[in-house]
Amino acid sequence: MAQTYEFYIERAGESAKAAKEAVLQNVRERELRSEQHWLGLAERTRAGKIAREKADAARMAKREAEAALRN
């Protein structure tokens, strides 16, 4: 299963909720750390997708330019 931005954001939300509901300080801190890690993974996933889209667009433009030169 591919992990998506939405998946990571959902997990971050679950961790934030668990932190709010936590009675013990150490559990609250653990859940807040978990939330930050999930948000970091979400951001990395989003940034990777943007980078792939830019690279794909650049490759497509290069192919089109090469095809135009051949014709």
CHARMM-style PDB file with segment names, atoms N, HN, CA, C and O in Angstrom:
ATOM      1  N   MET     1       0.843  -1.182   0.000  1.00  0.00      PROA
ATOM      2  CA  MET     1       0.000   0.000   0.000  1.00  0.00      PROA
ATOM      3  C   MET     1       0.882   1.237   0.000  1.00  0.00      PROA
ATOM      4  O   MET     1       1.737   1.404   0.870  1.00  0.00      PROA
ATOM      5  N   ALA     2       0.672   2.082  -0.963  1.00  0.00      PROA
ATOM      6  HN  ALA     2      -0.022   1.946  -1.670  1.00  0.00      PROA
ATOM      7  CA  ALA     2       1.441   3.322  -1.037  1.00  0.00      PROA
ATOM      8  C   ALA     2       0.911   4.297   0.012  1.00  0.00      PROA
ATOM      9  O   ALA     2      -0.298   4.478   0.159  1.00  0.00      PROA
ATOM     10  N   GLN     3       1.818   4.906   0.719  1.00  0.00      PROA
ATOM     11  HN  GLN     3       2.800   4.760   0.599  1.00  0.00      PROA
ATOM     12  CA  GLN     3       1.421   5.882   1.722  1.00  0.00      PROA
ATOM     13  C   GLN     3       1.213   7.225   1.034  1.00  0.00      PROA
ATOM     14  O   GLN     3       2.064   7.681   0.271  1.00  0.00      PROA
ATOM     15  N   THR     4       0.092   7.843   1.307  1.00  0.00      PROA
ATOM     16  HN  THR     4      -0.600   7.472   1.927  1.00  0.00      PROA
ATOM     17  CA  THR     4      -0.238   9.101   0.666  1.00  0.00      PROA
ATOM     18  C   THR     4      -0.204  10.243   1.667  1.00  0.00      PROA
ATOM     19  O   THR     4      -0.172  10.038   2.880  1.00  0.00      PROA
ATOM     20  N   TYR     5      -0.213  11.453   1.121  1.00  0.00      PROA
ATOM     21  HN  TYR     5      -0.239  11.620   0.135  1.00  0.00      PROA
ATOM     22  CA  TYR     5      -0.270  12.655   1.947  1.00  0.00      PROA
ATOM     23  C   TYR     5      -1.472  12.577   2.894  1.00  0.00      PROA
ATOM     24  O   TYR     5      -1.358  12.876   4.082  1.00  0.00      PROA
ATOM     25  N   GLU     6      -2.609  12.176   2.356  1.00  0.00      PROA
ATOM     26  HN  GLU     6      -2.702  11.933   1.391  1.00  0.00      PROA
ATOM     27  CA  GLU     6      -3.830  12.104   3.156  1.00  0.00      PROA
ATOM     28  C   GLU     6      -3.687  11.096   4.302  1.00  0.00      PROA
ATOM     29  O   GLU     6      -4.146  11.342   5.418  1.00  0.00      PROA
ATOM     30  N   PHE     7      -3.050   9.970   4.015  1.00  0.00      PROA
ATOM     31  HN  PHE     7      -2.676   9.770   3.109  1.00  0.00      PROA
ATOM     32  CA  PHE     7      -2.817   8.958   5.046  1.00  0.00      PROA
ATOM     33  C   PHE     7      -2.020   9.553   6.204  1.00  0.00      PROA
ATOM     34  O   PHE     7      -2.385   9.391   7.369  1.00  0.00      PROA
ATOM     35  N   TYR     8      -0.933  10.239   5.876  1.00  0.00      PROA
ATOM     36  HN  TYR     8      -0.636  10.370   4.930  1.00  0.00      PROA
ATOM     37  CA  TYR     8      -0.083  10.816   6.912  1.00  0.00      PROA
ATOM     38  C   TYR     8      -0.815  11.901   7.700  1.00  0.00      PROA
ATOM     39  O   TYR     8      -0.664  11.995   8.918  1.00  0.00      PROA
ATOM     40  N   ILE     9      -1.600  12.714   7.011  1.00  0.00      PROA
ATOM     41  HN  ILE     9      -1.722  12.638   6.022  1.00  0.00      PROA
ATOM     42  CA  ILE     9      -2.353  13.767   7.694  1.00  0.00      PROA
ATOM     43  C   ILE     9      -3.391  13.155   8.639  1.00  0.00      PROA
ATOM     44  O   ILE     9      -3.601  13.659   9.743  1.00  0.00      PROA
ATOM     45  N   GLU    10      -4.032  12.081   8.210  1.00  0.00      PROA
ATOM     46  HN  GLU    10      -3.862  11.672   7.313  1.00  0.00      PROA
ATOM     47  CA  GLU    10      -4.993  11.400   9.089  1.00  0.00      PROA
ATOM     48  C   GLU    10      -4.306  10.883  10.344  1.00  0.00      PROA
ATOM     49  O   GLU    10      -4.829  11.033  11.449  1.00  0.00      PROA
ATOM     50  N   ARG    11      -3.137  10.276  10.177  1.00  0.00      PROA
ATOM     51  HN  ARG    11      -2.713  10.154   9.280  1.00  0.00      PROA
ATOM     52  CA  ARG    11      -2.414   9.751  11.337  1.00  0.00      PROA
ATOM     53  C   ARG    11      -1.980  10.895  12.260  1.00  0.00      PROA
ATOM     54  O   ARG    11      -2.020  10.750  13.481  1.00  0.00      PROA
ATOM     55  N   ALA    12      -1.573  12.012  11.697  1.00  0.00      PROA
ATOM     56  HN  ALA    12      -1.540  12.130  10.704  1.00  0.00      PROA
ATOM     57  CA  ALA    12      -1.196  13.166  12.514  1.00  0.00      PROA
ATOM     58  C   ALA    12      -2.398  13.645  13.320  1.00  0.00      PROA
ATOM     59  O   ALA    12      -2.270  13.983  14.496  1.00  0.00      PROA
ATOM     60  N   GLY    13      -3.557  13.671  12.687  1.00  0.00      PROA
ATOM     61  HN  GLY    13      -3.661  13.396  11.731  1.00  0.00      PROA
ATOM     62  CA  GLY    13      -4.776  14.068  13.394  1.00  0.00      PROA
ATOM     63  C   GLY    13      -5.119  13.121  14.530  1.00  0.00      PROA
ATOM     64  O   GLY    13      -5.537  13.549  15.606  1.00  0.00      PROA
ATOM     65  N   GLU    14      -4.940  11.835  14.282  1.00  0.00      PROA
ATOM     66  HN  GLU    14      -4.600  11.487  13.408  1.00  0.00      PROA
ATOM     67  CA  GLU    14      -5.191  10.845  15.334  1.00  0.00      PROA
ATOM     68  C   GLU    14      -4.236  11.043  16.508  1.00  0.00      PROA
ATOM     69  O   GLU    14      -4.634  10.932  17.667  1.00  0.00      PROA
ATOM     70  N   SER    15      -2.986  11.335  16.200  1.00  0.00      PROA
ATOM     71  HN  SER    15      -2.663  11.426  15.257  1.00  0.00      PROA
ATOM     72  CA  SER    15      -2.001  11.556  17.267  1.00  0.00      PROA
ATOM     73  C   SER    15      -2.327  12.820  18.049  1.00  0.00      PROA
ATOM     74  O   SER    15      -2.194  12.847  19.273  1.00  0.00      PROA
ATOM     75  N   ALA    16      -2.753  13.868  17.348  1.00  0.00      PROA
ATOM     76  HN  ALA    16      -2.860  13.846  16.354  1.00  0.00      PROA
ATOM     77  CA  ALA    16      -3.119  15.116  18.026  1.00  0.00      PROA
ATOM     78  C   ALA    16      -4.313  14.888  18.952  1.00  0.00      PROA
ATOM     79  O   ALA    16      -4.345  15.397  20.072  1.00  0.00      PROA
ATOM     80  N   LYS    17      -5.284  14.127  18.481  1.00  0.00      PROA
ATOM     81  HN  LYS    17      -5.259  13.714  17.571  1.00  0.00      PROA
ATOM     82  CA  LYS    17      -6.459  13.817  19.299  1.00  0.00      PROA
ATOM     83  C   LYS    17      -6.049  13.017  20.531  1.00  0.00      PROA
ATOM     84  O   LYS    17      -6.504  13.293  21.641  1.00  0.00      PROA
ATOM     85  N   ALA    18      -5.188  12.025  20.325  1.00  0.00      PROA
ATOM     86  HN  ALA    18      -4.819  11.801  19.423  1.00  0.00      PROA
ATOM     87  CA  ALA    18      -4.724  11.210  21.450  1.00  0.00      PROA
ATOM     88  C   ALA    18      -3.958  12.059  22.456  1.00  0.00      PROA
ATOM     89  O   ALA    18      -4.055  11.833  23.663  1.00  0.00      PROA
ATOM     90  N   ALA    19      -3.201  13.032  21.967  1.00  0.00      PROA
ATOM     91  HN  ALA    19      -3.122  13.215  20.987  1.00  0.00      PROA
ATOM     92  CA  ALA    19      -2.455  13.910  22.870  1.00  0.00      PROA
ATOM     93  C   ALA    19      -3.409  14.748  23.713  1.00  0.00      PROA
ATOM     94  O   ALA    19      -3.181  14.940  24.908  1.00  0.00      PROA
ATOM     95  N   LYS    20      -4.477  15.245  23.095  1.00  0.00      PROA
ATOM     96  HN  LYS    20      -4.662  15.089  22.125  1.00  0.00      PROA
ATOM     97  CA  LYS    20      -5.457  16.044  23.842  1.00  0.00      PROA
ATOM     98  C   LYS    20      -6.152  15.218  24.918  1.00  0.00      PROA
ATOM     99  O   LYS    20      -6.461  15.718  26.000  1.00  0.00      PROA
ATOM    100  N   GLU    21      -6.392  13.948  24.608  1.00  0.00      PROA
ATOM    101  HN  GLU    21      -6.140  13.542  23.729  1.00  0.00      PROA
ATOM    102  CA  GLU    21      -7.118  13.080  25.536  1.00  0.00      PROA
ATOM    103  C   GLU    21      -6.215  12.430  26.581  1.00  0.00      PROA
ATOM    104  O   GLU    21      -6.708  11.828  27.534  1.00  0.00      PROA
ATOM    105  N   ALA    22      -4.914  12.545  26.414  1.00  0.00      PROA
ATOM    106  HN  ALA    22      -4.513  13.034  25.640  1.00  0.00      PROA
ATOM    107  CA  ALA    22      -3.977  11.868  27.318  1.00  0.00      PROA
ATOM    108  C   ALA    22      -4.039  12.472  28.719  1.00  0.00      PROA
ATOM    109  O   ALA    22      -4.118  13.688  28.894  1.00  0.00      PROA
ATOM    110  N   VAL    23      -4.001  11.602  29.684  1.00  0.00      PROA
ATOM    111  HN  VAL    23      -3.937  10.614  29.542  1.00  0.00      PROA
ATOM    112  CA  VAL    23      -3.988  12.025  31.080  1.00  0.00      PROA
ATOM    113  C   VAL    23      -2.544  12.181  31.557  1.00  0.00      PROA
ATOM    114  O   VAL    23      -2.219  13.118  32.286  1.00  0.00      PROA
ATOM    115  N   LEU    24      -1.702  11.273  31.144  1.00  0.00      PROA
ATOM    116  HN  LEU    24      -1.966  10.512  30.552  1.00  0.00      PROA
ATOM    117  CA  LEU    24      -0.309  11.288  31.576  1.00  0.00      PROA
ATOM    118  C   LEU    24       0.528  12.195  30.681  1.00  0.00      PROA
ATOM    119  O   LEU    24       0.371  12.202  29.460  1.00  0.00      PROA
ATOM    120  N   GLN    25       1.405  12.948  31.301  1.00  0.00      PROA
ATOM    121  HN  GLN    25       1.532  12.942  32.293  1.00  0.00      PROA
ATOM    122  CA  GLN    25       2.255  13.891  30.565  1.00  0.00      PROA
ATOM    123  C   GLN    25       3.148  13.183  29.546  1.00  0.00      PROA
ATOM    124  O   GLN    25       3.303  13.659  28.422  1.00  0.00      PROA
ATOM    125  N   ASN    26       3.735  12.048  29.934  1.00  0.00      PROA
ATOM    126  HN  ASN    26       3.608  11.660  30.847  1.00  0.00      PROA
ATOM    127  CA  ASN    26       4.634  11.351  29.002  1.00  0.00      PROA
ATOM    128  C   ASN    26       3.880  10.820  27.783  1.00  0.00      PROA
ATOM    129  O   ASN    26       4.431  10.787  26.683  1.00  0.00      PROA
ATOM    130  N   VAL    27       2.644  10.410  27.969  1.00  0.00      PROA
ATOM    131  HN  VAL    27       2.198  10.437  28.863  1.00  0.00      PROA
ATOM    132  CA  VAL    27       1.832   9.943  26.842  1.00  0.00      PROA
ATOM    133  C   VAL    27       1.501  11.120  25.931  1.00  0.00      PROA
ATOM    134  O   VAL    27       1.572  11.001  24.708  1.00  0.00      PROA
ATOM    135  N   ARG    28       1.144  12.244  26.521  1.00  0.00      PROA
ATOM    136  HN  ARG    28       1.087  12.341  27.515  1.00  0.00      PROA
ATOM    137  CA  ARG    28       0.850  13.456  25.748  1.00  0.00      PROA
ATOM    138  C   ARG    28       2.060  13.861  24.911  1.00  0.00      PROA
ATOM    139  O   ARG    28       1.931  14.155  23.723  1.00  0.00      PROA
ATOM    140  N   GLU    29       3.234  13.877  25.536  1.00  0.00      PROA
ATOM    141  HN  GLU    29       3.339  13.639  26.501  1.00  0.00      PROA
ATOM    142  CA  GLU    29       4.455  14.252  24.816  1.00  0.00      PROA
ATOM    143  C   GLU    29       4.760  13.268  23.687  1.00  0.00      PROA
ATOM    144  O   GLU    29       5.163  13.677  22.598  1.00  0.00      PROA
ATOM    145  N   ARG    30       4.570  11.980  23.943  1.00  0.00      PROA
ATOM    146  HN  ARG    30       4.243  11.648  24.828  1.00  0.00      PROA
ATOM    147  CA  ARG    30       4.807  10.970  22.915  1.00  0.00      PROA
ATOM    148  C   ARG    30       3.877  11.182  21.723  1.00  0.00      PROA
ATOM    149  O   ARG    30       4.309  11.111  20.572  1.00  0.00      PROA
ATOM    150  N   GLU    31       2.618  11.438  21.998  1.00  0.00      PROA
ATOM    151  HN  GLU    31       2.267  11.495  22.933  1.00  0.00      PROA
ATOM    152  CA  GLU    31       1.650  11.647  20.914  1.00  0.00      PROA
ATOM    153  C   GLU    31       1.946  12.933  20.143  1.00  0.00      PROA
ATOM    154  O   GLU    31       1.759  12.978  18.927  1.00  0.00      PROA
ATOM    155  N   LEU    32       2.399  13.961  20.824  1.00  0.00      PROA
ATOM    156  HN  LEU    32       2.552  13.924  21.812  1.00  0.00      PROA
ATOM    157  CA  LEU    32       2.765  15.205  20.131  1.00  0.00      PROA
ATOM    158  C   LEU    32       3.986  14.987  19.237  1.00  0.00      PROA
ATOM    159  O   LEU    32       4.055  15.522  18.131  1.00  0.00      PROA
ATOM    160  N   ARG    33       4.950  14.197  19.722  1.00  0.00      PROA
ATOM    161  HN  ARG    33       4.894  13.762  20.621  1.00  0.00      PROA
ATOM    162  CA  ARG    33       6.106  13.861  18.877  1.00  0.00      PROA
ATOM    163  C   ARG    33       5.654  13.055  17.668  1.00  0.00      PROA
ATOM    164  O   ARG    33       6.114  13.277  16.548  1.00  0.00      PROA
ATOM    165  N   SER    34       4.755  12.128  17.910  1.00  0.00      PROA
ATOM    166  HN  SER    34       4.381  11.948  18.820  1.00  0.00      PROA
ATOM    167  CA  SER    34       4.224  11.310  16.823  1.00  0.00      PROA
ATOM    168  C   SER    34       3.526  12.187  15.786  1.00  0.00      PROA
ATOM    169  O   SER    34       3.707  12.000  14.583  1.00  0.00      PROA
ATOM    170  N   GLU    35       2.741  13.129  16.253  1.00  0.00      PROA
ATOM    171  HN  GLU    35       2.595  13.281  17.231  1.00  0.00      PROA
ATOM    172  CA  GLU    35       2.058  14.049  15.334  1.00  0.00      PROA
ATOM    173  C   GLU    35       3.068  14.793  14.465  1.00  0.00      PROA
ATOM    174  O   GLU    35       2.881  14.916  13.254  1.00  0.00      PROA
ATOM    175  N   GLN    36       4.131  15.285  15.083  1.00  0.00      PROA
ATOM    176  HN  GLN    36       4.283  15.185  16.066  1.00  0.00      PROA
ATOM    177  CA  GLN    36       5.144  16.019  14.320  1.00  0.00      PROA
ATOM    178  C   GLN    36       5.815  15.128  13.278  1.00  0.00      PROA
ATOM    179  O   GLN    36       6.092  15.578  12.166  1.00  0.00      PROA
ATOM    180  N   HSD    37       6.073  13.893  13.622  1.00  0.00      PROA
ATOM    181  HN  HSD    37       5.848  13.528  14.525  1.00  0.00      PROA
ATOM    182  CA  HSD    37       6.683  12.967  12.658  1.00  0.00      PROA
ATOM    183  C   HSD    37       5.742  12.679  11.499  1.00  0.00      PROA
ATOM    184  O   HSD    37       6.170  12.653  10.345  1.00  0.00      PROA
ATOM    185  N   TRP    38       4.458  12.460  11.795  1.00  0.00      PROA
ATOM    186  HN  TRP    38       4.110  12.481  12.732  1.00  0.00      PROA
ATOM    187  CA  TRP    38       3.491  12.218  10.718  1.00  0.00      PROA
ATOM    188  C   TRP    38       3.394  13.435   9.806  1.00  0.00      PROA
ATOM    189  O   TRP    38       3.320  13.297   8.585  1.00  0.00      PROA
ATOM    190  N   LEU    39       3.394  14.626  10.398  1.00  0.00      PROA
ATOM    191  HN  LEU    39       3.454  14.738  11.390  1.00  0.00      PROA
ATOM    192  CA  LEU    39       3.334  15.841   9.575  1.00  0.00      PROA
ATOM    193  C   LEU    39       4.585  15.978   8.713  1.00  0.00      PROA
ATOM    194  O   LEU    39       4.509  16.418   7.566  1.00  0.00      PROA
ATOM    195  N   GLY    40       5.730  15.602   9.266  1.00  0.00      PROA
ATOM    196  HN  GLY    40       5.792  15.245  10.198  1.00  0.00      PROA
ATOM    197  CA  GLY    40       6.971  15.629   8.489  1.00  0.00      PROA
ATOM    198  C   GLY    40       6.918  14.668   7.315  1.00  0.00      PROA
ATOM    199  O   GLY    40       7.346  15.002   6.210  1.00  0.00      PROA
ATOM    200  N   LEU    41       6.392  13.478   7.555  1.00  0.00      PROA
ATOM    201  HN  LEU    41       6.044  13.207   8.452  1.00  0.00      PROA
ATOM    202  CA  LEU    41       6.246  12.504   6.468  1.00  0.00      PROA
ATOM    203  C   LEU    41       5.279  13.019   5.407  1.00  0.00      PROA
ATOM    204  O   LEU    41       5.506  12.832   4.212  1.00  0.00      PROA
ATOM    205  N   ALA    42       4.210  13.659   5.841  1.00  0.00      PROA
ATOM    206  HN  ALA    42       4.026  13.811   6.812  1.00  0.00      PROA
ATOM    207  CA  ALA    42       3.246  14.221   4.887  1.00  0.00      PROA
ATOM    208  C   ALA    42       3.913  15.277   4.020  1.00  0.00      PROA
ATOM    209  O   ALA    42       3.714  15.306   2.805  1.00  0.00      PROA
ATOM    210  N   GLU    43       4.699  16.137   4.636  1.00  0.00      PROA
ATOM    211  HN  GLU    43       4.862  16.113   5.623  1.00  0.00      PROA
ATOM    212  CA  GLU    43       5.380  17.193   3.879  1.00  0.00      PROA
ATOM    213  C   GLU    43       6.386  16.603   2.899  1.00  0.00      PROA
ATOM    214  O   GLU    43       6.479  17.056   1.758  1.00  0.00      PROA
ATOM    215  N   ARG    44       7.133  15.604   3.333  1.00  0.00      PROA
ATOM    216  HN  ARG    44       7.057  15.236   4.260  1.00  0.00      PROA
ATOM    217  CA  ARG    44       8.098  14.958   2.428  1.00  0.00      PROA
ATOM    218  C   ARG    44       7.387  14.311   1.245  1.00  0.00      PROA
ATOM    219  O   ARG    44       7.866  14.374   0.113  1.00  0.00      PROA
ATOM    220  N   THR    45       6.245  13.691   1.515  1.00  0.00      PROA
ATOM    221  HN  THR    45       5.857  13.640   2.435  1.00  0.00      PROA
ATOM    222  CA  THR    45       5.468  13.065   0.446  1.00  0.00      PROA
ATOM    223  C   THR    45       4.975  14.117  -0.538  1.00  0.00      PROA
ATOM    224  O   THR    45       5.053  13.928  -1.752  1.00  0.00      PROA
ATOM    225  N   ARG    46       4.467  15.227  -0.009  1.00  0.00      PROA
ATOM    226  HN  ARG    46       4.403  15.381   0.977  1.00  0.00      PROA
ATOM    227  CA  ARG    46       3.971  16.312  -0.862  1.00  0.00      PROA
ATOM    228  C   ARG    46       5.097  16.902  -1.693  1.00  0.00      PROA
ATOM    229  O   ARG    46       4.934  17.128  -2.892  1.00  0.00      PROA
ATOM    230  N   ALA    47       6.236  17.150  -1.064  1.00  0.00      PROA
ATOM    231  HN  ALA    47       6.368  16.966  -0.090  1.00  0.00      PROA
ATOM    232  CA  ALA    47       7.382  17.718  -1.778  1.00  0.00      PROA
ATOM    233  C   ALA    47       7.885  16.757  -2.852  1.00  0.00      PROA
ATOM    234  O   ALA    47       8.259  17.187  -3.943  1.00  0.00      PROA
ATOM    235  N   GLY    48       7.897  15.477  -2.552  1.00  0.00      PROA
ATOM    236  HN  GLY    48       7.594  15.128  -1.665  1.00  0.00      PROA
ATOM    237  CA  GLY    48       8.324  14.479  -3.535  1.00  0.00      PROA
ATOM    238  C   GLY    48       7.403  14.441  -4.733  1.00  0.00      PROA
ATOM    239  O   GLY    48       7.856  14.318  -5.871  1.00  0.00      PROA
ATOM    240  N   LYS    49       6.113  14.545  -4.482  1.00  0.00      PROA
ATOM    241  HN  LYS    49       5.745  14.645  -3.558  1.00  0.00      PROA
ATOM    242  CA  LYS    49       5.142  14.546  -5.581  1.00  0.00      PROA
ATOM    243  C   LYS    49       5.350  15.764  -6.474  1.00  0.00      PROA
ATOM    244  O   LYS    49       5.317  15.652  -7.699  1.00  0.00      PROA
ATOM    245  N   ILE    50       5.561  16.915  -5.869  1.00  0.00      PROA
ATOM    246  HN  ILE    50       5.588  17.007  -4.874  1.00  0.00      PROA
ATOM    247  CA  ILE    50       5.796  18.140  -6.641  1.00  0.00      PROA
ATOM    248  C   ILE    50       7.066  18.007  -7.466  1.00  0.00      PROA
ATOM    249  O   ILE    50       7.088  18.392  -8.635  1.00  0.00      PROA
ATOM    250  N   ALA    51       8.120  17.468  -6.871  1.00  0.00      PROA
ATOM    251  HN  ALA    51       8.101  17.156  -5.921  1.00  0.00      PROA
ATOM    252  CA  ALA    51       9.385  17.294  -7.596  1.00  0.00      PROA
ATOM    253  C   ALA    51       9.214  16.334  -8.769  1.00  0.00      PROA
ATOM    254  O   ALA    51       9.744  16.578  -9.853  1.00  0.00      PROA
ATOM    255  N   ARG    52       8.475  15.246  -8.558  1.00  0.00      PROA
ATOM    256  HN  ARG    52       8.044  15.048  -7.678  1.00  0.00      PROA
ATOM    257  CA  ARG    52       8.219  14.297  -9.655  1.00  0.00      PROA
ATOM    258  C   ARG    52       7.432  14.951 -10.780  1.00  0.00      PROA
ATOM    259  O   ARG    52       7.727  14.740 -11.956  1.00  0.00      PROA
ATOM    260  N   GLU    53       6.426  15.749 -10.417  1.00  0.00      PROA
ATOM    261  HN  GLU    53       6.186  15.921  -9.462  1.00  0.00      PROA
ATOM    262  CA  GLU    53       5.625  16.423 -11.439  1.00  0.00      PROA
ATOM    263  C   GLU    53       6.476  17.399 -12.251  1.00  0.00      PROA
ATOM    264  O   GLU    53       6.330  17.484 -13.470  1.00  0.00      PROA
ATOM    265  N   LYS    54       7.367  18.137 -11.577  1.00  0.00      PROA
ATOM    266  HN  LYS    54       7.485  18.068 -10.587  1.00  0.00      PROA
ATOM    267  CA  LYS    54       8.260  19.060 -12.283  1.00  0.00      PROA
ATOM    268  C   LYS    54       9.205  18.305 -13.207  1.00  0.00      PROA
ATOM    269  O   LYS    54       9.428  18.716 -14.345  1.00  0.00      PROA
ATOM    270  N   ALA    55       9.758  17.205 -12.717  1.00  0.00      PROA
ATOM    271  HN  ALA    55       9.577  16.871 -11.792  1.00  0.00      PROA
ATOM    272  CA  ALA    55      10.680  16.405 -13.531  1.00  0.00      PROA
ATOM    273  C   ALA    55       9.954  15.809 -14.730  1.00  0.00      PROA
ATOM    274  O   ALA    55      10.500  15.780 -15.833  1.00  0.00      PROA
ATOM    275  N   ASP    56       8.735  15.335 -14.524  1.00  0.00      PROA
ATOM    276  HN  ASP    56       8.292  15.359 -13.628  1.00  0.00      PROA
ATOM    277  CA  ASP    56       7.949  14.785 -15.630  1.00  0.00      PROA
ATOM    278  C   ASP    56       7.668  15.854 -16.678  1.00  0.00      PROA
ATOM    279  O   ASP    56       7.764  15.591 -17.877  1.00  0.00      PROA
ATOM    280  N   ALA    57       7.323  17.054 -16.232  1.00  0.00      PROA
ATOM    281  HN  ALA    57       7.245  17.267 -15.258  1.00  0.00      PROA
ATOM    282  CA  ALA    57       7.047  18.149 -17.160  1.00  0.00      PROA
ATOM    283  C   ALA    57       8.303  18.517 -17.946  1.00  0.00      PROA
ATOM    284  O   ALA    57       8.230  18.780 -19.147  1.00  0.00      PROA
ATOM    285  N   ALA    58       9.449  18.535 -17.276  1.00  0.00      PROA
ATOM    286  HN  ALA    58       9.508  18.321 -16.301  1.00  0.00      PROA
ATOM    287  CA  ALA    58      10.707  18.857 -17.956  1.00  0.00      PROA
ATOM    288  C   ALA    58      11.047  17.787 -18.989  1.00  0.00      PROA
ATOM    289  O   ALA    58      11.474  18.112 -20.097  1.00  0.00      PROA
ATOM    290  N   ARG    59      10.863  16.526 -18.641  1.00  0.00      PROA
ATOM    291  HN  ARG    59      10.517  16.262 -17.741  1.00  0.00      PROA
ATOM    292  CA  ARG    59      11.116  15.442 -19.600  1.00  0.00      PROA
ATOM    293  C   ARG    59      10.185  15.532 -20.806  1.00  0.00      PROA
ATOM    294  O   ARG    59      10.610  15.321 -21.942  1.00  0.00      PROA
ATOM    295  N   MET    60       8.937  15.841 -20.560  1.00  0.00      PROA
ATOM    296  HN  MET    60       8.591  16.012 -19.638  1.00  0.00      PROA
ATOM    297  CA  MET    60       7.966  15.958 -21.641  1.00  0.00      PROA
ATOM    298  C   MET    60       8.338  17.126 -22.559  1.00  0.00      PROA
ATOM    299  O   MET    60       8.267  17.003 -23.782  1.00  0.00      PROA
ATOM    300  N   ALA    61       8.731  18.245 -21.976  1.00  0.00      PROA
ATOM    301  HN  ALA    61       8.789  18.345 -20.983  1.00  0.00      PROA
ATOM    302  CA  ALA    61       9.128  19.400 -22.778  1.00  0.00      PROA
ATOM    303  C   ALA    61      10.357  19.070 -23.621  1.00  0.00      PROA
ATOM    304  O   ALA    61      10.442  19.466 -24.783  1.00  0.00      PROA
ATOM    305  N   LYS    62      11.301  18.349 -23.037  1.00  0.00      PROA
ATOM    306  HN  LYS    62      11.231  18.027 -22.093  1.00  0.00      PROA
ATOM    307  CA  LYS    62      12.505  17.961 -23.771  1.00  0.00      PROA
ATOM    308  C   LYS    62      12.151  17.047 -24.938  1.00  0.00      PROA
ATOM    309  O   LYS    62      12.657  17.224 -26.046  1.00  0.00      PROA
ATOM    310  N   ARG    63      11.282  16.073 -24.690  1.00  0.00      PROA
ATOM    311  HN  ARG    63      10.870  15.930 -23.790  1.00  0.00      PROA
ATOM    312  CA  ARG    63      10.854  15.165 -25.768  1.00  0.00      PROA
ATOM    313  C   ARG    63      10.147  15.925 -26.887  1.00  0.00      PROA
ATOM    314  O   ARG    63      10.377  15.659 -28.067  1.00  0.00      PROA
ATOM    315  N   GLU    64       9.296  16.860 -26.517  1.00  0.00      PROA
ATOM    316  HN  GLU    64       9.108  17.076 -25.559  1.00  0.00      PROA
ATOM    317  CA  GLU    64       8.575  17.643 -27.522  1.00  0.00      PROA
ATOM    318  C   GLU    64       9.537  18.500 -28.339  1.00  0.00      PROA
ATOM    319  O   GLU    64       9.380  18.628 -29.553  1.00  0.00      PROA
ATOM    320  N   ALA    65      10.533  19.087 -27.674  1.00  0.00      PROA
ATOM    321  HN  ALA    65      10.661  18.983 -26.687  1.00  0.00      PROA
ATOM    322  CA  ALA    65      11.521  19.903 -28.381  1.00  0.00      PROA
ATOM    323  C   ALA    65      12.342  19.041 -29.335  1.00  0.00      PROA
ATOM    324  O   ALA    65      12.611  19.449 -30.465  1.00  0.00      PROA
ATOM    325  N   GLU    66      12.737  17.867 -28.892  1.00  0.00      PROA
ATOM    326  HN  GLU    66      12.519  17.536 -27.974  1.00  0.00      PROA
ATOM    327  CA  GLU    66      13.503  16.960 -29.753  1.00  0.00      PROA
ATOM    328  C   GLU    66      12.663  16.495 -30.942  1.00  0.00      PROA
ATOM    329  O   GLU    66      13.170  16.382 -32.058  1.00  0.00      PROA
ATOM    330  N   ALA    67      11.391  16.227 -30.702  1.00  0.00      PROA
ATOM    331  HN  ALA    67      10.979  16.318 -29.795  1.00  0.00      PROA
ATOM    332  CA  ALA    67      10.500  15.800 -31.786  1.00  0.00      PROA
ATOM    333  C   ALA    67      10.307  16.925 -32.795  1.00  0.00      PROA
ATOM    334  O   ALA    67      10.239  16.674 -33.998  1.00  0.00      PROA
ATOM    335  N   ALA    68      10.218  18.156 -32.318  1.00  0.00      PROA
ATOM    336  HN  ALA    68      10.273  18.360 -31.341  1.00  0.00      PROA
ATOM    337  CA  ALA    68      10.041  19.301 -33.216  1.00  0.00      PROA
ATOM    338  C   ALA    68      11.279  19.502 -34.081  1.00  0.00      PROA
ATOM    339  O   ALA    68      11.160  19.892 -35.243  1.00  0.00      PROA
ATOM    340  N   LEU    69      12.460  19.244 -33.536  1.00  0.00      PROA
ATOM    341  HN  LEU    69      12.557  18.928 -32.593  1.00  0.00      PROA
ATOM    342  CA  LEU    69      13.695  19.397 -34.308  1.00  0.00      PROA
ATOM    343  C   LEU    69      13.802  18.338 -35.401  1.00  0.00      PROA
ATOM    344  O   LEU    69      14.358  18.598 -36.468  1.00  0.00      PROA
ATOM    345  N   ARG    70      13.272  17.151 -35.139  1.00  0.00      PROA
ATOM    346  HN  ARG    70      12.820  16.940 -34.272  1.00  0.00      PROA
ATOM    347  CA  ARG    70      13.328  16.074 -36.128  1.00  0.00      PROA
ATOM    348  C   ARG    70      12.350  16.297 -37.276  1.00  0.00      PROA
ATOM    349  O   ARG    70      12.577  15.815 -38.386  1.00  0.00      PROA
ATOM    350  N   ASN    71      11.292  17.006 -37.024  1.00  0.00      PROA
ATOM    351  HN  ASN    71      11.108  17.398 -36.123  1.00  0.00      PROA
ATOM    352  CA  ASN    71      10.264  17.209 -38.065  1.00  0.00      PROA
ATOM    353  C   ASN    71      10.549  18.400 -38.879  1.00  0.00      PROA
ATOM    354  OT1 ASN    71       9.790  18.717 -39.795  1.00  0.00      PROA
TER     355      ASN     71
END
